[in-house]
Amino acid sequence: MDAILVVNAGSSSLKFQIFGVVEGQLARQLRGHLDGIGTRPRFRAADNERTLIDRSLAADAVADLPMAIAETRSWLRTLEGFELRAIGHRVVHGGPDYVRPVLIDETVLDQLASYQELAPLHQPNNLAPIRLAMEIDPTVPQVACFDTAFHRGHPAHVACYALPRSFYDAGVRRYGFHGLSYEYIAERLRDVAPEAAAGRTIVAHLGSGASMCALRDGESIDSTMGFTALDGVPMGTRPGQLDPGVVLYLIAQKGMSADSVSDLLYRQSGLKGLSGISSDMRDLLASDSPAAAFAIDHFIHRCALNAGQLAAALGGLDAFVFTAGVGENSAAIRARIADRLEWLGAELDAAANEAGETLISTANSRVALLVLRTDEELMVARHTAALTGLAQST
């Protein structure tokens, strides 16, 4: 069977999926995940019927991402029945140059590497599997699918910062992220809630990384993230919106280096920094610590503020969608955010919310509240298939 491998590489995990191509149509065949890289590595994979592997590994056996890639590649080579025709990659930052998925060559790879400082947690890890695959077999086409691409239709007055125009022209602008997730949700809404899809919708991608996007008729109008993936709502280890004067103060008055500030903002802040306990919302919800409650209160407050901003950008609100790890799985967080949306006309159905149903608003609610599972990997597979001629994009 012709197959497309989809790779989503992070700093501590490597996710992959295989999609078969049958008569021009995509069919998911298996998915896998190697997480806990460098600490407690665990390699799991399953097809549509059963678990194929679930194995814990020694920390020194999978100490970093290259070792995780090697472990994954070794296991994938044991599979039979698949003829690898293309590899699709989620790449967080496409910079000012890439507004749609692109076939990767050395020139493209060098250009993407130049954006590493804009997404230091993601970009280097996104590119590492691409380089390795090019070394192993340069004849297999690879496609980069960008988290920034979905937002690139924003007009300049929305995408710019209030800086001299020369900075915008040089690429200092609001890009927005989680675009593959939002693109999938925009398509999914056409099936499950066509009125919402055609109207004014806020999608809240709430996970370890978190952002919100305003959609009108399925198109991105604005997003809470900007030049980097630090902006907007608080995240697991990132602070969200921050007065840039704080950075100046840390450097000029506290004597912190640029590297130290970068580490603070990308790895030591957000829920982890506020709580001093964990970056994982599940841990905070399970804790009786006042610091955990404080971190959650801050998260809810900032989500509500950002929702208000995006509702203003849309000129009203017809639907609000929860997605990603926290959004899909935490009824408690959904309930608290929905409570802060009452002024917009949202009314939560508590029983539907606890049951994790797709529609969690009451019949009287003026704003539809929905829970939709995102699928970034499927979007990567679709783009890869279309760009390589293996299947249609829809």
TORKOL-4160 file (C-alpha; in steps of 0.2 Angstrom, whole numbers, padded with zeros to 4 digits, m for minus):
394
<pt num="1" X="0000" Y="0000" Z="0000"/>
<pt num="2" X="0006" Y="0017" Z="m0004"/>
<pt num="3" X="0009" Y="0027" Z="0012"/>
<pt num="4" X="0012" Y="0044" Z="0019"/>
<pt num="5" X="0021" Y="0046" Z="0035"/>
<pt num="6" X="0017" Y="0062" Z="0045"/>
<pt num="7" X="0029" Y="0068" Z="0058"/>
<pt num="8" X="0026" Y="0080" Z="0072"/>
<pt num="9" X="0042" Y="0082" Z="0082"/>
<pt num="10" X="0044" Y="0092" Z="0099"/>
<pt num="11" X="0057" Y="0095" Z="0112"/>
<pt num="12" X="0052" Y="0080" Z="0123"/>
<pt num="13" X="0041" Y="0070" Z="0111"/>
<pt num="14" X="0040" Y="0063" Z="0093"/>
<pt num="15" X="0023" Y="0059" Z="0086"/>
<pt num="16" X="0020" Y="0050" Z="0070"/>
<pt num="17" X="0006" Y="0043" Z="0060"/>
<pt num="18" X="0005" Y="0033" Z="0044"/>
<pt num="19" X="m0009" Y="0036" Z="0031"/>
<pt num="20" X="m0013" Y="0024" Z="0017"/>
<pt num="21" X="m0017" Y="0030" Z="0000"/>
<pt num="22" X="m0031" Y="0020" Z="m0008"/>
<pt num="23" X="m0038" Y="0026" Z="m0025"/>
<pt num="24" X="m0033" Y="0044" Z="m0021"/>
<pt num="25" X="m0041" Y="0043" Z="m0003"/>
<pt num="26" X="m0032" Y="0044" Z="0013"/>
<pt num="27" X="m0035" Y="0031" Z="0027"/>
<pt num="28" X="m0026" Y="0032" Z="0044"/>
<pt num="29" X="m0017" Y="0015" Z="0047"/>
<pt num="30" X="m0008" Y="0018" Z="0063"/>
<pt num="31" X="m0002" Y="0031" Z="0075"/>
<pt num="32" X="0013" Y="0032" Z="0087"/>
<pt num="33" X="0021" Y="0042" Z="0100"/>
<pt num="34" X="0038" Y="0042" Z="0109"/>
<pt num="35" X="0037" Y="0054" Z="0124"/>
<pt num="36" X="0047" Y="0057" Z="0139"/>
<pt num="37" X="0063" Y="0059" Z="0129"/>
<pt num="38" X="0078" Y="0061" Z="0141"/>
<pt num="39" X="0068" Y="0057" Z="0156"/>
<pt num="40" X="0056" Y="0043" Z="0155"/>
<pt num="41" X="0055" Y="0037" Z="0137"/>
<pt num="42" X="0039" Y="0027" Z="0132"/>
<pt num="43" X="0036" Y="0021" Z="0114"/>
<pt num="44" X="0018" Y="0017" Z="0110"/>
<pt num="45" X="0010" Y="0013" Z="0093"/>
<pt num="46" X="m0006" Y="0006" Z="0088"/>
<pt num="47" X="m0016" Y="0002" Z="0072"/>
<pt num="48" X="m0035" Y="0004" Z="0070"/>
<pt num="49" X="m0038" Y="m0012" Z="0080"/>
<pt num="50" X="m0024" Y="m0016" Z="0092"/>
<pt num="51" X="m0008" Y="m0010" Z="0101"/>
<pt num="52" X="0007" Y="m0014" Z="0091"/>
<pt num="53" X="0020" Y="m0008" Z="0104"/>
<pt num="54" X="0020" Y="m0001" Z="0121"/>
<pt num="55" X="0037" Y="m0001" Z="0129"/>
<pt num="56" X="0047" Y="0010" Z="0142"/>
<pt num="57" X="0065" Y="0013" Z="0137"/>
<pt num="58" X="0080" Y="0018" Z="0147"/>
<pt num="59" X="0083" Y="0037" Z="0148"/>
<pt num="60" X="0100" Y="0036" Z="0141"/>
<pt num="61" X="0094" Y="0025" Z="0127"/>
<pt num="62" X="0083" Y="0039" Z="0121"/>
<pt num="63" X="0092" Y="0054" Z="0128"/>
<pt num="64" X="0087" Y="0067" Z="0114"/>
<pt num="65" X="0077" Y="0069" Z="0099"/>
<pt num="66" X="0090" Y="0062" Z="0087"/>
<pt num="67" X="0090" Y="0046" Z="0097"/>
<pt num="68" X="0071" Y="0046" Z="0097"/>
<pt num="69" X="0071" Y="0048" Z="0078"/>
<pt num="70" X="0083" Y="0033" Z="0076"/>
<pt num="71" X="0072" Y="0022" Z="0088"/>
<pt num="72" X="0056" Y="0027" Z="0079"/>
<pt num="73" X="0065" Y="0024" Z="0062"/>
<pt num="74" X="0071" Y="0007" Z="0067"/>
<pt num="75" X="0054" Y="0001" Z="0073"/>
<pt num="76" X="0045" Y="0008" Z="0057"/>
<pt num="77" X="0057" Y="m0002" Z="0046"/>
<pt num="78" X="0050" Y="m0018" Z="0054"/>
<pt num="79" X="0033" Y="m0014" Z="0047"/>
<pt num="80" X="0027" Y="m0023" Z="0032"/>
<pt num="81" X="0014" Y="m0019" Z="0019"/>
<pt num="82" X="0018" Y="0000" Z="0017"/>
<pt num="83" X="0027" Y="0008" Z="0003"/>
<pt num="84" X="0033" Y="0025" Z="0009"/>
<pt num="85" X="0029" Y="0038" Z="m0005"/>
<pt num="86" X="0030" Y="0055" Z="0005"/>
<pt num="87" X="0034" Y="0062" Z="0022"/>
<pt num="88" X="0024" Y="0077" Z="0029"/>
<pt num="89" X="0030" Y="0088" Z="0043"/>
<pt num="90" X="0022" Y="0100" Z="0055"/>
<pt num="91" X="0033" Y="0115" Z="0055"/>
<pt num="92" X="0028" Y="0129" Z="0067"/>
<pt num="93" X="0035" Y="0144" Z="0059"/>
<pt num="94" X="0035" Y="0148" Z="0040"/>
<pt num="95" X="0041" Y="0166" Z="0042"/>
<pt num="96" X="0036" Y="0179" Z="0029"/>
<pt num="97" X="0040" Y="0168" Z="0015"/>
<pt num="98" X="0029" Y="0153" Z="0016"/>
<pt num="99" X="0010" Y="0155" Z="0015"/>
<pt num="100" X="0006" Y="0138" Z="0010"/>
<pt num="101" X="0013" Y="0120" Z="0012"/>
<pt num="102" X="0029" Y="0118" Z="0001"/>
<pt num="103" X="0040" Y="0104" Z="m0005"/>
<pt num="104" X="0057" Y="0104" Z="0005"/>
<pt num="105" X="0074" Y="0105" Z="m0003"/>
<pt num="106" X="0090" Y="0112" Z="0004"/>
<pt num="107" X="0086" Y="0130" Z="0000"/>
<pt num="108" X="0069" Y="0128" Z="0009"/>
<pt num="109" X="0077" Y="0119" Z="0024"/>
<pt num="110" X="0090" Y="0133" Z="0026"/>
<pt num="111" X="0077" Y="0146" Z="0025"/>
<pt num="112" X="0066" Y="0138" Z="0038"/>
<pt num="113" X="0082" Y="0136" Z="0049"/>
<pt num="114" X="0084" Y="0155" Z="0049"/>
<pt num="115" X="0067" Y="0156" Z="0059"/>
<pt num="116" X="0073" Y="0145" Z="0073"/>
<pt num="117" X="0075" Y="0160" Z="0085"/>
<pt num="118" X="0057" Y="0164" Z="0082"/>
<pt num="119" X="0051" Y="0147" Z="0089"/>
<pt num="120" X="0066" Y="0140" Z="0099"/>
<pt num="121" X="0055" Y="0126" Z="0107"/>
<pt num="122" X="0049" Y="0120" Z="0091"/>
<pt num="123" X="0058" Y="0124" Z="0075"/>
<pt num="124" X="0074" Y="0115" Z="0078"/>
<pt num="125" X="0065" Y="0099" Z="0083"/>
<pt num="126" X="0053" Y="0101" Z="0068"/>
<pt num="127" X="0068" Y="0102" Z="0056"/>
<pt num="128" X="0079" Y="0088" Z="0064"/>
<pt num="129" X="0068" Y="0073" Z="0056"/>
<pt num="130" X="0068" Y="0082" Z="0039"/>
<pt num="131" X="0087" Y="0083" Z="0039"/>
<pt num="132" X="0089" Y="0064" Z="0044"/>
<pt num="133" X="0076" Y="0059" Z="0031"/>
<pt num="134" X="0085" Y="0068" Z="0017"/>
<pt num="135" X="0101" Y="0060" Z="0022"/>
<pt num="136" X="0093" Y="0042" Z="0022"/>
<pt num="137" X="0084" Y="0043" Z="0006"/>
<pt num="138" X="0083" Y="0060" Z="m0003"/>
<pt num="139" X="0072" Y="0053" Z="m0016"/>
<pt num="140" X="0057" Y="0052" Z="m0005"/>
<pt num="141" X="0048" Y="0069" Z="m0006"/>
<pt num="142" X="0045" Y="0079" Z="0010"/>
<pt num="143" X="0032" Y="0092" Z="0013"/>
<pt num="144" X="0033" Y="0106" Z="0026"/>
<pt num="145" X="0016" Y="0112" Z="0033"/>
<pt num="146" X="0016" Y="0128" Z="0043"/>
<pt num="147" X="0006" Y="0133" Z="0058"/>
<pt num="148" X="0008" Y="0151" Z="0053"/>
<pt num="149" X="0000" Y="0148" Z="0035"/>
<pt num="150" X="m0018" Y="0148" Z="0040"/>
<pt num="151" X="m0017" Y="0166" Z="0047"/>
<pt num="152" X="m0007" Y="0174" Z="0033"/>
<pt num="153" X="m0023" Y="0181" Z="0025"/>
<pt num="154" X="m0024" Y="0195" Z="0039"/>
<pt num="155" X="m0023" Y="0212" Z="0032"/>
<pt num="156" X="m0007" Y="0222" Z="0036"/>
<pt num="157" X="m0016" Y="0233" Z="0049"/>
<pt num="158" X="m0021" Y="0218" Z="0059"/>
<pt num="159" X="m0004" Y="0209" Z="0056"/>
<pt num="160" X="0007" Y="0224" Z="0060"/>
<pt num="161" X="0014" Y="0230" Z="0076"/>
<pt num="162" X="0015" Y="0249" Z="0080"/>
<pt num="163" X="0033" Y="0250" Z="0074"/>
<pt num="164" X="0041" Y="0259" Z="0060"/>
<pt num="165" X="0035" Y="0251" Z="0043"/>
<pt num="166" X="0052" Y="0245" Z="0039"/>
<pt num="167" X="0051" Y="0232" Z="0053"/>
<pt num="168" X="0035" Y="0225" Z="0046"/>
<pt num="169" X="0043" Y="0224" Z="0029"/>
<pt num="170" X="0058" Y="0214" Z="0037"/>
<pt num="171" X="0046" Y="0201" Z="0044"/>
<pt num="172" X="0042" Y="0208" Z="0061"/>
<pt num="173" X="0023" Y="0205" Z="0061"/>
<pt num="174" X="0010" Y="0195" Z="0070"/>
<pt num="175" X="0010" Y="0178" Z="0062"/>
<pt num="176" X="m0002" Y="0167" Z="0073"/>
<pt num="177" X="0001" Y="0149" Z="0076"/>
<pt num="178" X="m0009" Y="0132" Z="0078"/>
<pt num="179" X="m0015" Y="0135" Z="0061"/>
<pt num="180" X="m0016" Y="0117" Z="0056"/>
<pt num="181" X="m0027" Y="0114" Z="0071"/>
<pt num="182" X="m0038" Y="0129" Z="0066"/>
<pt num="183" X="m0039" Y="0124" Z="0048"/>
<pt num="184" X="m0045" Y="0107" Z="0053"/>
<pt num="185" X="m0058" Y="0114" Z="0065"/>
<pt num="186" X="m0064" Y="0126" Z="0052"/>
<pt num="187" X="m0067" Y="0111" Z="0040"/>
<pt num="188" X="m0075" Y="0100" Z="0053"/>
<pt num="189" X="m0087" Y="0114" Z="0058"/>
<pt num="190" X="m0095" Y="0114" Z="0041"/>
<pt num="191" X="m0100" Y="0096" Z="0044"/>
<pt num="192" X="m0106" Y="0097" Z="0063"/>
<pt num="193" X="m0112" Y="0115" Z="0064"/>
<pt num="194" X="m0114" Y="0123" Z="0047"/>
<pt num="195" X="m0122" Y="0139" Z="0054"/>
<pt num="196" X="m0107" Y="0142" Z="0066"/>
<pt num="197" X="m0095" Y="0138" Z="0051"/>
<pt num="198" X="m0103" Y="0152" Z="0041"/>
<pt num="199" X="m0104" Y="0164" Z="0055"/>
<pt num="200" X="m0092" Y="0172" Z="0069"/>
<pt num="201" X="m0083" Y="0159" Z="0079"/>
<pt num="202" X="m0069" Y="0159" Z="0091"/>
<pt num="203" X="m0059" Y="0143" Z="0092"/>
<pt num="204" X="m0049" Y="0140" Z="0108"/>
<pt num="205" X="m0034" Y="0128" Z="0106"/>
<pt num="206" X="m0030" Y="0125" Z="0124"/>
<pt num="207" X="m0016" Y="0113" Z="0128"/>
<pt num="208" X="0002" Y="0114" Z="0134"/>
<pt num="209" X="0003" Y="0127" Z="0120"/>
<pt num="210" X="m0013" Y="0138" Z="0119"/>
<pt num="211" X="m0020" Y="0151" Z="0108"/>
<pt num="212" X="m0037" Y="0157" Z="0101"/>
<pt num="213" X="m0042" Y="0161" Z="0084"/>
<pt num="214" X="m0057" Y="0172" Z="0077"/>
<pt num="215" X="m0065" Y="0164" Z="0062"/>
<pt num="216" X="m0077" Y="0172" Z="0050"/>
<pt num="217" X="m0084" Y="0160" Z="0037"/>
<pt num="218" X="m0070" Y="0148" Z="0040"/>
<pt num="219" X="m0056" Y="0161" Z="0038"/>
<pt num="220" X="m0044" Y="0167" Z="0051"/>
<pt num="221" X="m0048" Y="0185" Z="0055"/>
<pt num="222" X="m0036" Y="0187" Z="0070"/>
<pt num="223" X="m0027" Y="0176" Z="0083"/>
<pt num="224" X="m0020" Y="0179" Z="0100"/>
<pt num="225" X="m0002" Y="0173" Z="0096"/>
<pt num="226" X="0009" Y="0185" Z="0086"/>
<pt num="227" X="0028" Y="0186" Z="0081"/>
<pt num="228" X="0032" Y="0171" Z="0091"/>
<pt num="229" X="0023" Y="0157" Z="0101"/>
<pt num="230" X="0024" Y="0167" Z="0117"/>
<pt num="231" X="0010" Y="0179" Z="0115"/>
<pt num="232" X="m0009" Y="0178" Z="0120"/>
<pt num="233" X="m0016" Y="0166" Z="0134"/>
<pt num="234" X="m0004" Y="0158" Z="0147"/>
<pt num="235" X="0002" Y="0141" Z="0143"/>
<pt num="236" X="0011" Y="0127" Z="0151"/>
<pt num="237" X="0028" Y="0135" Z="0152"/>
<pt num="238" X="0025" Y="0151" Z="0142"/>
<pt num="239" X="0018" Y="0167" Z="0150"/>
<pt num="240" X="0007" Y="0173" Z="0136"/>
<pt num="241" X="0004" Y="0192" Z="0134"/>
<pt num="242" X="0018" Y="0201" Z="0142"/>
<pt num="243" X="0023" Y="0220" Z="0143"/>
<pt num="244" X="0039" Y="0221" Z="0133"/>
<pt num="245" X="0045" Y="0233" Z="0146"/>
<pt num="246" X="0047" Y="0217" Z="0157"/>
<pt num="247" X="0060" Y="0210" Z="0146"/>
<pt num="248" X="0070" Y="0227" Z="0145"/>
<pt num="249" X="0069" Y="0227" Z="0164"/>
<pt num="250" X="0076" Y="0210" Z="0166"/>
<pt num="251" X="0090" Y="0213" Z="0155"/>
<pt num="252" X="0095" Y="0231" Z="0160"/>
<pt num="253" X="0091" Y="0230" Z="0179"/>
<pt num="254" X="0092" Y="0212" Z="0183"/>
<pt num="255" X="0107" Y="0209" Z="0172"/>
<pt num="256" X="0099" Y="0194" Z="0164"/>
<pt num="257" X="0106" Y="0188" Z="0147"/>
<pt num="258" X="0096" Y="0186" Z="0132"/>
<pt num="259" X="0098" Y="0167" Z="0133"/>
<pt num="260" X="0092" Y="0168" Z="0152"/>
<pt num="261" X="0077" Y="0178" Z="0147"/>
<pt num="262" X="0073" Y="0166" Z="0133"/>
<pt num="263" X="0074" Y="0151" Z="0145"/>
<pt num="264" X="0063" Y="0160" Z="0157"/>
<pt num="265" X="0049" Y="0164" Z="0145"/>
<pt num="266" X="0049" Y="0148" Z="0135"/>
<pt num="267" X="0052" Y="0135" Z="0149"/>
<pt num="268" X="0050" Y="0143" Z="0166"/>
<pt num="269" X="0034" Y="0153" Z="0165"/>
<pt num="270" X="0016" Y="0150" Z="0162"/>
<pt num="271" X="0007" Y="0138" Z="0173"/>
<pt num="272" X="0023" Y="0130" Z="0179"/>
<pt num="273" X="0030" Y="0147" Z="0184"/>
<pt num="274" X="0014" Y="0153" Z="0193"/>
<pt num="275" X="0010" Y="0137" Z="0202"/>
<pt num="276" X="0028" Y="0131" Z="0206"/>
<pt num="277" X="0021" Y="0114" Z="0204"/>
<pt num="278" X="0018" Y="0108" Z="0186"/>
<pt num="279" X="0015" Y="0114" Z="0168"/>
<pt num="280" X="0001" Y="0101" Z="0166"/>
<pt num="281" X="m0017" Y="0107" Z="0169"/>
<pt num="282" X="m0021" Y="0090" Z="0175"/>
<pt num="283" X="m0009" Y="0091" Z="0190"/>
<pt num="284" X="m0015" Y="0108" Z="0195"/>
<pt num="285" X="m0034" Y="0103" Z="0194"/>
<pt num="286" X="m0029" Y="0088" Z="0205"/>
<pt num="287" X="m0019" Y="0098" Z="0218"/>
<pt num="288" X="m0026" Y="0106" Z="0234"/>
<pt num="289" X="m0012" Y="0119" Z="0233"/>
<pt num="290" X="m0017" Y="0138" Z="0233"/>
<pt num="291" X="m0003" Y="0141" Z="0221"/>
<pt num="292" X="m0011" Y="0128" Z="0209"/>
<pt num="293" X="m0028" Y="0137" Z="0211"/>
<pt num="294" X="m0020" Y="0154" Z="0208"/>
<pt num="295" X="m0012" Y="0148" Z="0192"/>
<pt num="296" X="m0029" Y="0141" Z="0185"/>
<pt num="297" X="m0038" Y="0157" Z="0190"/>
<pt num="298" X="m0025" Y="0167" Z="0180"/>
<pt num="299" X="m0027" Y="0156" Z="0165"/>
<pt num="300" X="m0046" Y="0157" Z="0165"/>
<pt num="301" X="m0045" Y="0176" Z="0167"/>
<pt num="302" X="m0034" Y="0178" Z="0152"/>
<pt num="303" X="m0044" Y="0166" Z="0142"/>
<pt num="304" X="m0059" Y="0177" Z="0145"/>
<pt num="305" X="m0050" Y="0193" Z="0141"/>
<pt num="306" X="m0043" Y="0186" Z="0125"/>
<pt num="307" X="m0061" Y="0179" Z="0120"/>
<pt num="308" X="m0068" Y="0197" Z="0122"/>
<pt num="309" X="m0054" Y="0204" Z="0111"/>
<pt num="310" X="m0058" Y="0192" Z="0097"/>
<pt num="311" X="m0077" Y="0194" Z="0099"/>
<pt num="312" X="m0074" Y="0213" Z="0096"/>
<pt num="313" X="m0063" Y="0209" Z="0081"/>
<pt num="314" X="m0078" Y="0198" Z="0074"/>
<pt num="315" X="m0091" Y="0211" Z="0079"/>
<pt num="316" X="m0100" Y="0198" Z="0089"/>
<pt num="317" X="m0100" Y="0179" Z="0092"/>
<pt num="318" X="m0111" Y="0165" Z="0086"/>
<pt num="319" X="m0100" Y="0150" Z="0092"/>
<pt num="320" X="m0086" Y="0146" Z="0103"/>
<pt num="321" X="m0076" Y="0129" Z="0101"/>
<pt num="322" X="m0065" Y="0121" Z="0113"/>
<pt num="323" X="m0051" Y="0110" Z="0106"/>
<pt num="324" X="m0034" Y="0102" Z="0110"/>
<pt num="325" X="m0029" Y="0093" Z="0126"/>
<pt num="326" X="m0036" Y="0104" Z="0139"/>
<pt num="327" X="m0051" Y="0110" Z="0129"/>
<pt num="328" X="m0056" Y="0093" Z="0123"/>
<pt num="329" X="m0054" Y="0084" Z="0140"/>
<pt num="330" X="m0057" Y="0096" Z="0155"/>
<pt num="331" X="m0075" Y="0099" Z="0158"/>
<pt num="332" X="m0070" Y="0110" Z="0173"/>
<pt num="333" X="m0060" Y="0122" Z="0163"/>
<pt num="334" X="m0073" Y="0122" Z="0149"/>
<pt num="335" X="m0086" Y="0126" Z="0162"/>
<pt num="336" X="m0076" Y="0141" Z="0170"/>
<pt num="337" X="m0072" Y="0148" Z="0153"/>
<pt num="338" X="m0090" Y="0147" Z="0147"/>
<pt num="339" X="m0096" Y="0155" Z="0163"/>
<pt num="340" X="m0085" Y="0170" Z="0158"/>
<pt num="341" X="m0094" Y="0170" Z="0141"/>
<pt num="342" X="m0111" Y="0173" Z="0148"/>
<pt num="343" X="m0111" Y="0192" Z="0144"/>
<pt num="344" X="m0109" Y="0187" Z="0125"/>
<pt num="345" X="m0125" Y="0176" Z="0127"/>
<pt num="346" X="m0117" Y="0159" Z="0130"/>
<pt num="347" X="m0126" Y="0147" Z="0142"/>
<pt num="348" X="m0118" Y="0130" Z="0146"/>
<pt num="349" X="m0127" Y="0114" Z="0147"/>
<pt num="350" X="m0118" Y="0107" Z="0163"/>
<pt num="351" X="m0124" Y="0089" Z="0160"/>
<pt num="352" X="m0118" Y="0089" Z="0141"/>
<pt num="353" X="m0102" Y="0097" Z="0146"/>
<pt num="354" X="m0098" Y="0083" Z="0159"/>
<pt num="355" X="m0102" Y="0070" Z="0147"/>
<pt num="356" X="m0090" Y="0078" Z="0134"/>
<pt num="357" X="m0104" Y="0079" Z="0121"/>
<pt num="358" X="m0100" Y="0089" Z="0105"/>
<pt num="359" X="m0113" Y="0103" Z="0108"/>
<pt num="360" X="m0112" Y="0108" Z="0126"/>
<pt num="361" X="m0123" Y="0124" Z="0126"/>
<pt num="362" X="m0142" Y="0124" Z="0130"/>
<pt num="363" X="m0156" Y="0126" Z="0118"/>
<pt num="364" X="m0158" Y="0144" Z="0124"/>
<pt num="365" X="m0140" Y="0149" Z="0122"/>
<pt num="366" X="m0137" Y="0163" Z="0109"/>
<pt num="367" X="m0119" Y="0157" Z="0107"/>
<pt num="368" X="m0116" Y="0138" Z="0102"/>
<pt num="369" X="m0103" Y="0130" Z="0113"/>
<pt num="370" X="m0094" Y="0115" Z="0105"/>
<pt num="371" X="m0081" Y="0103" Z="0109"/>
<pt num="372" X="m0071" Y="0096" Z="0094"/>
<pt num="373" X="m0056" Y="0085" Z="0093"/>
<pt num="374" X="m0043" Y="0092" Z="0082"/>
<pt num="375" X="m0032" Y="0083" Z="0070"/>
<pt num="376" X="m0017" Y="0092" Z="0064"/>
<pt num="377" X="m0009" Y="0076" Z="0057"/>
<pt num="378" X="m0023" Y="0073" Z="0045"/>
<pt num="379" X="m0021" Y="0091" Z="0039"/>
<pt num="380" X="m0003" Y="0088" Z="0036"/>
<pt num="381" X="m0007" Y="0071" Z="0027"/>
<pt num="382" X="m0020" Y="0080" Z="0016"/>
<pt num="383" X="m0008" Y="0094" Z="0011"/>
<pt num="384" X="0006" Y="0081" Z="0008"/>
<pt num="385" X="m0005" Y="0071" Z="m0003"/>
<pt num="386" X="m0011" Y="0085" Z="m0013"/>
<pt num="387" X="0007" Y="0093" Z="m0016"/>
<pt num="388" X="0015" Y="0076" Z="m0021"/>
<pt num="389" X="0000" Y="0071" Z="m0032"/>
<pt num="390" X="m0004" Y="0056" Z="m0022"/>
<pt num="391" X="m0022" Y="0061" Z="m0017"/>
<pt num="392" X="m0034" Y="0076" Z="m0017"/>
<pt num="393" X="m0032" Y="0089" Z="m0003"/>
<pt num="394" X="m0050" Y="0087" Z="0003"/>
